[in-house]
Amino acid sequence: MSARDPHRFINELDEEALARLVARLESRARDAVFARLFEKYAARLALPAHARVLEVGCGTGATLRMLARRPGFSGQACGVDQSRHFIAAANGFAQAENLGARVVFQVGDAHALDFAEASFDVVIAHTLISHVTDPAGVLREMARVVRPGGTVAIFDGDYSSLTYAYPDPAFGRRMDEALATATFNNPLIMRDLPRLLRAHGLALAEAWGDAVAEIGGGSYFKSFAETYVPYVRRAHLLPAAALDQWLDYQLRAMDEGVFFAACNYYTYLARRA
Ligand SMILES: C[S@@+](CC[C@H](N)C(=O)[O-])C[C@H]1O[C@@H](n2cnc3c(N)ncnc32)[C@H](O)[C@@H]1O
């Protein structure tokens, strides 16, 4: 079987796989580094009072809940995801936090959004664009539903930079590539965004990069390895025994305090003309 990005084909996954992804999205949102990377762009969104915000590919709603919890947020946030399971989870988490009508969720496809043109002040894609079937189609929809002068915010990784230390660097490199291939439909898409944004009438206002690195111990990259190695295995990208050895090594390196893994993440803020 060839690689099938689990977030792209989420509606094919069983309950156990979905539960793992829900747990991973929630734990990533609690991770101090990822919360800081979100806060860095959230602070620059210049939300008007009563802002209307859309997140496409909202998953369990972790990003929108962070937005709604920000001091002074007085708007309404709407999350859309293709997974009924994730939308049910998103409603449950938002209810548990008493977010009321400030945050609402609905099932939908980012390639064909069920909203009128210019419905939102801000439209966000937080680690969505690397997973979708047609990134240009999603950008076209984001550009359509944001109002003129409104902001499109896109945050994602550049997954050719995803790397784990391994004593056999040649196999380590193959493993890094296999992880990126098994997990992301568009592992290099963040490099194309300056061109794609312009092609969809979105003027780049700001862009920056951040390296996420875990040295000594691992939490985010530990969960990444544990969650996505099974997808490398299922796609037969590398021999099963070599995968077991690689994962054992990473877990041991964490216990021994010699772990190293890193990946670059990029943020683009663009305005609709
Ligand atoms: C890595 S998760 C990110 C979730 C959320 N943005 C966050 O950061 O926690 C990617 C999400 O994109 C959703 N997704 C992928 N393709 C989609 C599409 N065509 N339309 C709507 N959602 C999609 C998946 O269902 C998944 O919830």
The ligand as an SDF file (V2000), in Angstrom:
LIG
                    3D

 27 29  0  0  0  0  0  0  0  0999 V2000
   -3.1060   18.0680   11.8060 C   0  0  0  0  0  0  0  0  0  0  0  0
   -4.8210   18.2920   11.9640 S   0  0  0  0  0  0  0  0  0  0  0  0
   -4.8950   19.9590   12.5570 C   0  0  0  0  0  0  0  0  0  0  0  0
   -6.1070   20.2430   13.4070 C   0  0  0  0  0  0  0  0  0  0  0  0
   -6.1360   21.6410   14.0350 C   0  0  0  0  0  0  0  0  0  0  0  0
   -5.9960   22.6800   13.0550 N   0  0  0  0  0  0  0  0  0  0  0  0
   -5.0460   21.7790   15.0780 C   0  0  0  0  0  0  0  0  0  0  0  0
   -4.0480   22.4260   14.7950 O   0  0  0  0  0  0  0  0  0  0  0  0
   -5.2040   21.1930   16.1520 O   0  0  0  0  0  0  0  0  0  0  0  0
   -5.3840   18.4210   10.3030 C   0  0  0  0  0  0  0  0  0  0  0  0
   -6.8950   18.4820   10.2000 C   0  0  0  0  0  0  0  0  0  0  0  0
   -7.2720   18.8040    8.8730 O   0  0  0  0  0  0  0  0  0  0  0  0
   -8.4710   18.1290    8.5850 C   0  0  0  0  0  0  0  0  0  0  0  0
   -8.6270   18.0830    7.1360 N   0  0  0  0  0  0  0  0  0  0  0  0
   -7.8070   17.5060    6.2180 C   0  0  0  0  0  0  0  0  0  0  0  0
   -8.2970   17.6880    4.9760 N   0  0  0  0  0  0  0  0  0  0  0  0
   -9.4560   18.4060    5.1190 C   0  0  0  0  0  0  0  0  0  0  0  0
  -10.4100   18.9160    4.2090 C   0  0  0  0  0  0  0  0  0  0  0  0
  -10.2970   18.7140    2.8930 N   0  0  0  0  0  0  0  0  0  0  0  0
  -11.4420   19.6180    4.7030 N   0  0  0  0  0  0  0  0  0  0  0  0
  -11.5940   19.8280    6.0330 C   0  0  0  0  0  0  0  0  0  0  0  0
  -10.7300   19.3550    6.9450 N   0  0  0  0  0  0  0  0  0  0  0  0
   -9.6630   18.6540    6.5020 C   0  0  0  0  0  0  0  0  0  0  0  0
   -8.2990   16.7690    9.2340 C   0  0  0  0  0  0  0  0  0  0  0  0
   -9.5370   16.1360    9.3910 O   0  0  0  0  0  0  0  0  0  0  0  0
   -7.6150   17.1880   10.5470 C   0  0  0  0  0  0  0  0  0  0  0  0
   -8.5570   17.4530   11.5290 O   0  0  0  0  0  0  0  0  0  0  0  0
  1  2  1  0
  2  3  1  0
  2 10  1  0
  3  4  1  0
  4  5  1  0
  5  6  1  0
  5  7  1  0
  7  8  2  0
  7  9  1  0
 10 11  1  0
 11 12  1  0
 11 26  1  0
 12 13  1  0
 13 14  1  0
 13 24  1  0
 14 15  1  0
 14 23  1  0
 15 16  2  0
 16 17  1  0
 17 18  1  0
 17 23  2  0
 18 19  1  0
 18 20  2  0
 20 21  1  0
 21 22  2  0
 22 23  1  0
 24 25  1  0
 24 26  1  0
 26 27  1  0
M  CHG  2   2   1   9  -1
M  END
$$$$
